[in-house]
Amino acid sequence: ADIVGQKKPDGYISGLPGADIAENIFPVAGASMEPEVSNGAIIGVRQIDNWESLNTERIYMIITKEDRMIKRIEYDVENENILWCVSPNYPKFKIFKDDIIEIQRVCFVYNPK
C-alpha cells in the first residue's frame, strides 16, 4: 500500500519505449512470465479506471492482500467473483476479486537479457 500510494518519484528513466505513459516503474522478481517478462526486468504500469472489463490479451500487475504479481487474466465462466491468473510457466490459479487491492496494466517491459 505504501508503494502504490507514493506519488513522489525516487528515480528517473529515459529512452525506454512506453516509459512516457507509465505512472509507476517496478523491478520484476520471478520467471513465471518468461520469455515476455524476464526475472530482473523493469516494468512500467498505469492505473486502470475499471478493472471489471480487463483485456485477456494484456499483462497486468495484480496487487492482492498478500502478493504482487505479473499475470494475464481469464474470467471464470461459472463464478463472477473469481479471476484466473495465467502465466506461461506455471499452472493458472484463481483469485477472488475481494482479495484484489488494485490492478494496473503493464504498458512497457524492459528485459535486460
C-alpha positions, 0 to 999 in steps of 0.5 A, spaced: 500 500 500 505 504 501 508 503 494 502 504 490 500 510 494 507 514 493 506 519 488 513 522 489 518 519 484 525 516 487 528 515 480 528 517 473 528 513 466 529 515 459 529 512 452 525 506 454 519 505 449 512 506 453 516 509 459 512 516 457 505 513 459 507 509 465 505 512 472 509 507 476 516 503 474 517 496 478 523 491 478 520 484 476 522 478 481 520 471 478 520 467 471 513 465 471 512 470 465 518 468 461 520 469 455 515 476 455 517 478 462 524 476 464 526 475 472 530 482 473 526 486 468 523 493 469 516 494 468 512 500 467 504 500 469 498 505 469 492 505 473 486 502 470 479 506 471 475 499 471 478 493 472 471 489 471 472 489 463 480 487 463 483 485 456 485 477 456 490 479 451 494 484 456 499 483 462 497 486 468 500 487 475 495 484 480 496 487 487 492 482 492 492 482 500 498 478 500 502 478 493 504 482 487 504 479 481 505 479 473 499 475 470 494 475 464 487 474 466 481 469 464 474 470 467 471 464 470 465 462 466 461 459 472 463 464 478 463 472 477 467 473 483 473 469 481 479 471 476 484 466 473 491 468 473 495 465 467 502 465 466 506 461 461 510 457 466 506 455 471 499 452 472 493 458 472 490 459 479 484 463 481 483 469 485 477 472 488 476 479 486 475 481 494 482 479 495 484 484 489 487 491 492 488 494 485 490 492 478 494 496 473 496 494 466 503 493 464 504 498 458 512 497 457 517 491 459 524 492 459 528 485 459 535 486 460 537 479 457 
